[in-house]
Amino acid sequence: MKIRLLLAATALTLGATPLCATSPVTRVSVSATGAQGNGESYNPGWHPSGCCVVFYTQATNLFAAPPPNPTATQVAMVNLATRTVTNMAPGTAVPGPAAINTYNCTPCKTHPVFSGDGKKLAFYAEAANGLDPTDTGPFIDVFVQTVATGAVVRISGPHGIVGNNSSYVPIITAAGTIAGFVSTATNLLPGVTTRPVSLFTANLKTNALTLASTTATGTSLNGGVAEPSFSPGGTRIAFATNATDIAPMPPGSTNIFTRGISGGAYTLISKTGSGVIGNGLSTHPRWSADGTMMAFQSNATAFGGDGVTPQIYIKNLHTGTLTLVSTDAGGNPGNGASDHPAFSPDGTKLALDTAATNFAPGTVAGTNQVAVKNLITGAMTIISVTPAGAPGDSNSNHPQWSPDGTRIAFGSSSDDLVPGDTNRKQDIFIAPAPP
C-alpha cells in the first residue's frame, strides 16, 4: 500500500496523456425485450455479486408488469446475464399525496445501496409508492428491504411517525446492521429537537433511530449535513457539514468530518497535510475499499483551488497528505467542475464526473463526462464515449464501480453512446474500466 501511494503521488504530480476509452458502452435501462425507457433512469448502484445494476427510474415500461402507481419513482434492478428487470419496491396503488419527481430533486442524487452480502437494500421512496400504510405524508422517506422476503421497513419513520419533511441519501453498512440517512424532518425523534438537514442512523435489529449529527453535549449541530458515507468496516461515518459547533471553521465553509458510528470525537478530513482547513465548499466524501484514503470535492483556495470550481482531492488517512487528482496531462486542475468521486475496489483508480474540457480532446463544452483517473500512472480516461470513441454529446454522471473493478455504471442523457438511443431520456449505461 505505501509503495502504491508513493507511486501515485509521483504520477499525479507528473500527469499523463489524456485519453478516451474505446467503446463498447452498453445501455442497461431497457426492458427485457429491448424497449427504451419512457422515463428518466438515474443514480445506479451494483449488487455485491456484480450480477445486477440497480437504479431509480421514472420509466414505467421496463418491467414485465406495470408499476401499481406509474407516477411514483421505482427502484429497478437489471440482471446483466438474463436482462430481466425487477421492480424492487413495487408497493401498491394508493390514493393520497401526489408523487414526487425525484429526478429533479437535488438531494436525491444518490443511488440505492445493498449491504455487503446483498441481503438488504436501502433506498428512498414516497407515500405514492404504497410501501408503508402508515406513510401518509407528501414527502420522501428512506426504506430498507430484506431482499429474500421483500419485506420493507421505513427507517425514517419508526413506529409510524410521519416526517414533517423529506429524508434521503440512504446508506447501509457492509454488515447490513446499521443504515443511515439525511433528513430535513424535525420530528423523527419524539421529545428531541433536531434542526433541518440532520444525520440519523437506524439499528436494523432493534429499529432504534439515533441522531448522529450532534455536538459533544448531544444537541443537534447548528449546521446542515450532506453526503454521508460509512467506512468499509462500518465503524465510522463521514459527511460534509457547515456546522460551526464541532470545531472552529473558516466563515461560510463546508468541511468533511468523520466520527465513530456510536458517537465520540470528530476528525476533520478536509485540511492540508500541514493542517490548513478548507475555506470553501468540501463535499461528497468517499472511502477507499481498504479505508486508508478518502476522496472528496472542494473549491477551497486553501487547497490551491479558485474558490469557485470544485476539484477532486484524495486524503491519505494515515499520513494526512492531501493530493489534487482532477488534473490534465500537465498536472493542471480541470477547467470545469469535477464531482462524485468513486474509488475502484483495489484503490488504484478513481472514477468521477467532470465538466472539464482539458482532460481529453473533443469534449463538448457545457457537458459532464465520466472519467477515470489512474492513481499510479496519472492517466485520465474519458469513458462516457460514443462507438467512435468521442466524448458523449450531453451529461454523464454518478459513476459506480462493479464489485470486481472491471466495469463502471453511470447515468447519461447523451443520445450518441449507443446506436438507437432515441428516447431523449437519461439512461443507465455500463462501460469497461480502462487499464
N, C-alpha and C positions, 0 to 999 in steps of 0.2 A: 504494500500500500504506500509506504513512504517513497519508494523508488518511483512508483507510478505518478504520485503527486508532484515530485520534483521534475519529472519529465513533462508533466502537464504545464507546470509553471513556466518552464523554458519555452514550450511550444506556443503558449498563449502570448508570451512576450514577442516572439518572432513572427507569429502569424503564419498563414499558409494560403495557397492559391484558392480562391473561391470556386465552387463547382456547382453544377446542377446534377441531380441524380438522374440515372437512366430509368425511365418508366419500366415495368408497368405499375401504375396506380390502379387499384380496383375500387369500385363503389360497392358498399355493403348495405346501404339503406334502401334496398329494393325488396320486393316481395319474393316469395319462393318461386314464383313464375317469371320473375324479372321485371315486374311493373315498377315504374318510378314512383317515389313517394309523392302524394298530393299535398304534402305539408312539409314544413321545415323539420330537419333532424339535426341534433346538436349535442355537444358535450359527451364524447364517447369515453368508455372505460372498458376494461378487459375482465373476463372471467379468469381466475388464477391458473386454470389449466391451459389457457390460451385457445380454448375451443371456440370461444364466442366473444363477440363485441356487444356491449350494452350501451344504450344511449336514450336520450329523451327525444320524443317526436310529436309533432302535431299531425303527422300523416295518419290517415285512417285506413288506408288500403294496403298496408304492409302485412297485415295479419290474416290468418285463414278465416277468422270470424271478426266482424266489425266490433270496435270497442263499444261497450254499453253506453258511454257518453262520448260521442265523437268530438265534442268541443274541448274536452279535458286533455291535458298533457299525458301522454302514455310513456311507459318505460319498455322499450323494445330490446330484445336480445336475439342476435343473429348467430346461428350455428354456422361456422365458416365451412364446415365439411358438407352439410346437408342443405344449407341455405334456408332452412326453416326459420321463421321469425316468430318468437314467442312474446306475447304481451305479459310482462312480469307483474303488472298491477292493474288488471282489467277492472276490478271493482264492480259496482252495479250502477245502473241508471237511477239517479236520484233527483228529485226536484230540489230547488234551493238556490244557493248562490251561483252566479254565472261563473263560467270557467275563466281562468287567468291565462293569458298568452305568455308563458314563461320564456319563450324565445326572445321576447323584448324586455325581459326582467334582468337588469344588470347584475344584481346579487345572485341570480340563479345560474351564473355561468360556471357551474361545477358539475362533475359527472356522477352518475350512480356508481357506487363503490361496493365491491364484495369484501368480505372477510378473507383472510389468507387461505382458508380451506374451502371457500366458495359456498359455505352453508348459510351465510347471512348476506343480505343485500340491503344497503342503506340508500335511500333516495328521497326526493321531495315529491309531493303531490298536493292535492287540494280537495276541498269538500266535494267538488264536482266529480271526482273520481269514484266516490262512493265506497271508499275503503274502510271507513270507520263511521258507524251510525251516530256516534257522539260528536263527530266533526261537522258542526253546522255553521262555522264561520266562513267569511268570504276571503280567507287568507290561505297562504301556502303553509304546509306543515311538513315535518320530516318523519319518515316511516322506516322501520326495519322489518324485512321479510325473512322468515325461515323458509329457505328455498324448497326444501323437500316437501313441506306441507302446504306452502302458500300462505301460511298464517302471517298476518301483518299487525304490527304494533305501532301506534302513533306515539313516538317518543317525545314529541314537542307538545303533547297534551296528556300528560299522565293522569290517570284516574278521571278521565272525561273532561278535563279542563279544556275550554275553548280559548285559544290565544287571542288577545286583542290586536294582534298584528302578525306579520308573516315570520316564518322560520325557514332557513335554507342552509346551504353548504353542508350537506351530510358527510360525515366521516365515520370510520369504524376501525378499530384496532385489528391487527392481523389475527389475533386470537378470537375475535368476534364477541368479546365480552363487554366492551365499552364502545359506545357510539357518541358522537358529538355533533353539534350544530351551532350556528349563529342565529340569534333571534332578535327581532325588533319588538316582540311582545314583552310587556312588563308585568304580566300576571301569571306566569307559569309556575311560580312557587308561592303558594299561599302564605301570607304574612311576611314575605320578603320583598323589599323594594329593589327592583333591578332597572337600570337605565336601558333605553333602547340600544340595540346592537350589542348585545352581550353574548358571551360564550357559555354554553352548557354542555355537560357530559351526562350520559344516561347509562346506568348499570343495567345491562340487558338480562341479568339474572334476577335482580331484585326490583327492577323498574324504578329505582330511585333516580331522581333528577337532581343534579348539582350545578350550582352556579360556579363556573370555573374562572371567570374573569373578575377576580376580587383583589382587594388590597390586602396588606398584611393583617388588618383587623377584621377581614371578612366582608367588608362592604363592597358594593358594586363599583368597578372602576369608573372614573369620571370621563372616560372617552370610549369611543366605539371600538369594536373588534372585527377583524376580517380575515378570511382565508386561513382557517385553522388547518393543521396537519399533524397527525400522530407520528411519533417516531417509529421506526421499524419494529422495535421491541414493545411498543405500546406503553412505555413508561413515562414519556414526556409528550407535550403538545406545544407546537409552535403556532404563532399567529402574529398578525400585524395590528397595531393599535396606536391611536393618537392620545391615549391617556397620559396624564402628567403626574399621576399619583403612584406610579410604580417606581419611577426614578426621575431625576431632573432631565428634561428633554429640551432640545432647541425649539424655539417658538414655532408653532404651525407644522411641526414634523410628525410623521408617522413612522414608527420603527418596529423591528421584528424582535420578539422575545420568545423564549421557551420557558416552560415550567413543568414541574412534576405533575403527573396526571392526578395525584391526590392533593395537589397544592404545594405550598412551600415557596422558597425564594425564586424570583425570576432571574433569567440570564439574558442579557442584551446581546443580540446577534449582529445587528446592523451597525457595526462600528469597524474601523480600520484596525490593522494589527497593532497600531500604536495607541488605540483607544479613542480615536476621534469618532464621535457619534454622528450618525446620519442626520443631516439637516434638511431633508426633503421628504418625499413620499417613498417609503420602502415597504413593499407588499409581496404577496404570493410566495411565502416560504415553502420550500420543498426539500425533504431529506433525501440523501442518497440511501441506497438499499442497505448499506452497512452502517449507517448512522454517523459517519465521520465527516460528512460535508452537508452544507445546506446552500441551495441556490435561492435567489430572490431577485426581484426587480427593484430598481431605485433610480431616482433622478437627482440624488443628493450631490451638491457641489463638493461636499466634504470627501466624497469618493472619487472626485475628478469629473463628475457629470456637469451638465449645463444648467441644472435646476429645472429643466422642462422635459427633456426626452428620457423616458425610462430605459435603462440599460440592465443587463443581467450580470449579476455578480455571484461568485461562489465563495462561501466562508468555510475555511478548514476549521472544524470544531475542535481539533487537537492543538493546532499551532496558533490559531487566531488570524491567520493570513486571509486577506480579502483580495480576490482576483476578478478583474473585469473579463468577461468571456464573450460578450456580444461585440466582437471586433471583426474588421475586414482583414484582408491579406497583409496589410501593413501594420496591423495592430491598432488601427484607429477605431474609435467607437462607431457603432452603427449610426447612420444619419437619419434614422427613424426609430420609433418606439419598439422595444422588444419586451415580450411578456410570456407568461405561462411556462416557466422552465420545468423540465421533467428529466430526471436522470435515467440513463439506461440501467438495466438491472445490475450490470457489472461495474457501473460508476465511471466508465471510460468515455462516455458521450453524454451530451445534454441536448435534448430537443427543446425548441422554443418557437413561438410565432413572432414575426417581426415585420415592421413596415420599412425597414432599412433597404435602400436600393444599392448600397455599396458592398453587399455580400456576394452578389452574383450578377453577371451581365444579363440584360433582358428583363430584369424585374420591373413590373409595371408600377409606376409611381402612384401612391394612394391606395395600394393593396397590401394586405398582410400575407406573408408566405410562411410556411412551416420549414424550419431549418434545423440541421443537426450540427452541433459543434463537437469535433473530436478533441477531447481534452488532453490527448497525448501528442497528436501531430499539429493541432491547431486548425485543421481544415474545417471550413464551414460549408455545408452542402444543403442546397435547397431541395426538398423532397416533394413539395406540392407542385408537381410538374406535369406537363402535357405528354402525350405519347412521343412527341418530338424532342422532349427534354427541356422545354422552355417553362419558365415560371407561369403559374396559372393566372388567368385574367381577372380574378377577383379575390376576395378574402378567404384565407385558410387559417385555422386556429385550433387551439386546445389539443396539442399533440399528447398522446399517451402510448407508452411502450408496451409491446406484448411481453408477457412474463419471461419468454426466452430471449428477448432482446433482438429478435430478427425482423420485427415489423413495427410500424407506428400507425396508430389510428388517429384521425383528425377530422374536423369538420371543415367544409368548404362550400362557398357559394359560387366558385368557379364552374363554368359550364364547358371547359375545354380539357379537363383532366382525363376524361374517358369519352369514347365515342357514344353518341346517342343521348347525351345529358341535355334534355330539353325541358325539364320541369321548372326551371327558374326558381329552385328552392335550394336552401342549404342541405347538403347531404353528408353522409359519413363515408370516409374513404380509408383505405389501408395502403401504405407504401412500404416497400422493403427498406430496411435500415441500411444506410451507407456503410462501407467498410471503415 
